[in-house]
């Protein structure tokens, strides 16, 4: 098969089927498993994720890398190309496709046939009257996502190239070194010369200034939150400066109203750190706890945050982000959970 002819010219119109998935196993030695459309584990990804786990990478890192690999394998499946037969043509066009493709709309588990809260009509209303905090083309992959995909896939093929289990050439090469360019004038002599090169198909990522939500916009956003739980979450995020995932991982024992402290597990170090929080946050927390009293487990080691509808489950990051997106949609804005952290710092 001629690879140049196998890739359509109009990548924006390319539809990639949502075949396969990244499955959370709950097993310590294999937290995540990539499966194909038939439900079988993809061996090349399994050994790569096992290598990352052995190198001390966190479970969240494995999930992030697994999602990038899932996009790549779905793209290859659309052209019936095996992963070890991929060339730089597929790699180049995959990076091109990511920059123009729309994010897939996954059906909500409560609405498998569609018609859930996030409908196309709602999306069109949100984009028709953009307000402060609106991000253009928010339904497309950000440049940082494309750059992360490129780095992960280059690392994936480097691993198999070293192990002798992949293609002879990495489909995701490094950028060509410029002739006559000098290395850094000031450098570490132990490192030698030769500057770092990025991936050839890695897009340029523009460093943006942190976005803090203005007070008036924050008050409007807070007023659109639909429950005591949501108000408690946002109040803790904006007063502690904790990452979204750090606060969502808190247990009942981590909240200390007497000292007005919320203890979280830090993402980078894994250390427990108590963070001072606003008194209002604990007021909203207590109102939320009274609301769910007797409906969810209340042990000290039980999750602090739960879904509000049956079946009750521990609140995940995606569900919390959907909650925040609903408030954004009502205002026609597109603030992110991470913006709350910058707002706390501001």
N, C-alpha and C positions, 0 to 999 in steps of 0.2 A: 504494500500500500504506500502510495506517495504521500508523505506527511504534509508537504506543502499544499497539496490539493485536499487533504482531509479536513483542514481547518477552514470554516467558512469565513468569508471576508467581513460579513456583518456580524461581529461578535455581540453587539448590543441586542440583536434579535435572537441570540442563541438561548435555548431553554435547556437547562441541565436538570435532569430528574433528581429528586431527593431520594436517591437510592442509597441504602446502607445507613448506618448510624453509629454514633459513639455511645457505647453502653457503659453506665456506671455499675460495676460488679459488686462493690462493697468488700472486695477481697484485698487484704493489705499488700499482697505480692503482685496483684494486677488490678489496680483501682479502676482502670478504664480499658475497654476493649473495642477496637474498631471492627465492625462486621459489615459484610457486603450485602447486596440486595437479597441474597438467599439466606442470610443469617449466619454465615460462616465467618469465623475470625480471620482477619487479614494477617497472615504470618509475618510479613515484612514489617508491618507496623508494630506488631506485638513485641518483636525482639528489640526494636528501636525504643519503644516506651520502657521496656525492661532495662535497657541500658541507661536511660535517663533516670529511672528510679534508683538504680545502683549508684549513680553519680550524686545522689542526694537531692534531686529535684523534687519539689513539692507536688502534692496531688493536684493542686490547682494548675501548676505548670503543665503537668501531663494532660489535663483536660484542654488547656489552651493549644498545646501542640497537636493534640488529637483532632481538634476541630479544624485546624489548618490542613492537616492531612486528609480529613474527610472531604473538604472542598476539592482538593487535588484529585482524589480518587473518583469523585463524582464527575469531575471534568473529563478525566480520561475515559470513564465508562461511556460518556456520550459519544466518543469516537471509537470505542472498542479497541483502545490501546492499553496494553499491559503496562504496569508501572515500571518494569525493568526494560521495556522497549521504548520508553519515552525519550524524545530528543529535545534539543533546544528550541525546536519549532513549537512543540507543545508547551514547553516552559514559558517561552516568550508570549504565546497567545493566551496562556492561562493568566499571566500578569496583566495583559491587555484586557482580558475579559473581566477580571476583578475590578478594574478601574471604571468600567462602564455598566456592569451588571447591577441589577437591583437585588437587594437582599430577599431571600425566599420568605414567603409568608407561610408560617407553619400554623396549622389549625390548632386551636385551643383544645386541651383535653376535655373540657366541658362541652365544647361545640365542635365535634369532629366533622360535621357537615358544613361548617362555616356559620356566618351570621353572629359571631361573637361580638364583644364590646369594641374591638379594633377593626372596624369595617373600612372598606375603601371610601365610603361616603364621608366617614369621620376624617380620614386622612386628607381628602381633598379640601374639606372645610378648614383643616388646620393649615394647610399650605396656601390657601387662598388669601388669608389675611395674616401674614407673618408679623410677629411682634418681637420685642426685645428677647434675645436668647435663641432666636430661630436660626437653625443651621441649614443652609441650602443643601438640597439633595441628601437629606438625612436618611433616606431609604436606600442609599448606596453605600458601598464599603468605603470607609475612610482610608486615607493614604497610609496611616499607621498600620491598619489591618493588612493592607496589601504588602507593606514592607515586612511585617511580621511573618506573613505567609511565605514570602520569598526566603527569608532567613531560615525558617524552620525546614522548608523543603531542601534547601542547600545543605543544611546539617544532616537531614535524613539520608540524602544520597551520598554525602561524604562518609557517613557511617557504613553504608553498604559497600561503598567503593573500597574502604579500608578492610572490610570483612571479606571482600571478594564475592559478595552475593548480589551485587547490583550491576548496572551497566558500566562499561569501561570509562565513560566520560560522564561527569556530572551535568545533567540537563540545565542546572542553575549555576552558571559559571560566575566567577568574579569579574569585575569590570577590568578592562584592559588598562595596564599601567601606561601612563603618558611617557613618551620617550623624552629623555633628558631631564625628567623631574628629579629634584633632590629630596632626600628624606628630611626629617625635621632637623633643624640646626641644633636645637637643644634636645638631647635624647638621653635615655638610659643606656650606658655602654653595655650593660648585660643583655639588653634587648637587641642590640645591633641596629643596622639601618633597614630601610624598607618600610614605608608607611602602610597602614592598614588599607585594604581595598574593600569597597562594598560590592554587593552583588550587581551584576550587569543589568538585571531587570528590576532592581530595587528602585521604587519611585522616591523622589525627593520628599522628605517630610519637613514641612514648615513648622518651626517651633513657635507656638502661639503663646501669648501672655495668658496666665491663669484667669479664668472667668469667675468673678464673684457676683452673686445675685444682689442687685441693689435692694435696699430696705423696702421700698414701696413694692417692687416686684415680688420680693419674698413674702410680704404680707398677703398679697393677692394669691400667690401660689399656695400658701398655708391655708387660706380660707377655702380653697377648692378641694382639700383633702377630705376623704369621705368617712373616716372613722377615727376613733381614739387611738387605735394602734398606729395608723399612718401618721397622725400628729405626733405621737410619742417618738416614732422612728426619726422623723425629720427634725424634731427638736433635739434629739440626741446627736444626730449627724452634724447639725449646724453648731452645736455647743461644744462637742468633744473634739471635732476634727477627725474622728475615726473613719477609716475606710468603710465603704458600704458592707463589704464581706466580713470585716472584723466585727462590726456591731451585730450583724445577722447571726454570727456564730456564738453570741453570748448565751449563757444559761441563766436560770432563775437566780442562782447564787451570785452571779456577777453584778447584779444591780444592788447597790447599797444606798438606799434613800437617806439613812442617818448621816452618812459621811458625804452624801451627794456625789458618789463615785460610780462609774461604770467600768468594769474590768473587761479588757478585750485581749485577744491573742494577736500580737503584732505579726503582720504578714511576712516581713523580712526575717526577723530573728526567731519567731515562734515563742517569744517571751510574754508572760502575763504582765499587763500594764494597766493600773487603775487610772482612769481619766476623769477629771472634774467635769460635771455636767450642770446645765442650768436647772434651777428648782422647777421651772415650768415643765421640763421634760419628765421629771418624776411624777408630777401631777397627772400628766397625760398617761404615763405608764400605769399609774394606779387605777385610773378610770378604765383603761384597757383590760387590766387584770381582773377587775370586778366584772367586766362584761363577759369574759371567757371563763370565769370561775366555775368549776365543776364540769366544764366541757373538754378541757385539755389537761394533761398531766401537770402537776404542780410541784414535783420533786425538785430538790436543789440542783440536780444535774440535768434536768429536763430543759429543752430549748425555751428561750424566753419569748420568741416570736413565732406565732402560728397563723395559718390561714384562718379566715373568718367564716368560711362556709364548709359544710361537710363534703367529703370526709376531711377532718382536721389533719393538717400535715405541717411539719416545720416549714416556716417561710423560707423560700429560696431567693437567691439574688435576682433571678429572672422575674419572679412574681413581684418582688419589691420594685424592680425597675418598671414593670407594667403599671403598678400602682402610681408611681411618680409620673409616668407618661400620660396617664389619664388626666391628672391635674394639669399637665402641660397642654394637653389637647384642648381642654376647656378654656385656656387662656390664649391659645395660638402661639405658644412658646416652645422652646426645645432645650430647656435646662437639663443637665444630667445630674445623676447622683454624685458624681465626682465634683461637680461645681459646688455642692454643699460643703465639701472639704475646703475648697478655696475660699468660700464665703466665711467659714470659721476662722481661717488664717487671716483673712482681711479684717 
